[in-house]
Amino acid sequence: MKRILGIIVLMLLQSCNSELRGLEKPDNLIPKDQMIDLMTDMLILEGHIQTTYSTVNRYYKVMTASGRYYLKSKHITEKQYEDSFVYYTSTHEDYKVMLEKVMENLQKESIELQKKP
């Protein structure tokens, strides 16, 4: 959970980058609600892979392949995800709200996992 929180903090810091402000909305923008779900699932996926694979090289390869497969299963291209991610990080307040929702989703998931015997 600490790693996930660290990742979210890094994403939040990235959103403060003044060079990103004023980006135009991409044509292929993923809607906020869907993007929040994608970000939540990607963080869960990353957390699982991070705990499973200890070497950086193996972790990177598995995460890249798994991320691509996950996006493909949702009919989203890597470019669409990246463009949407960059756009949302450039809108500080919106991105902050999105991250709060991602954290809520992760907390709900954690509570559900703790309930299972």
Order of alpha helices (4+ residues) and beta strands (2+ residues): alpha-alpha-alpha-alpha-alpha
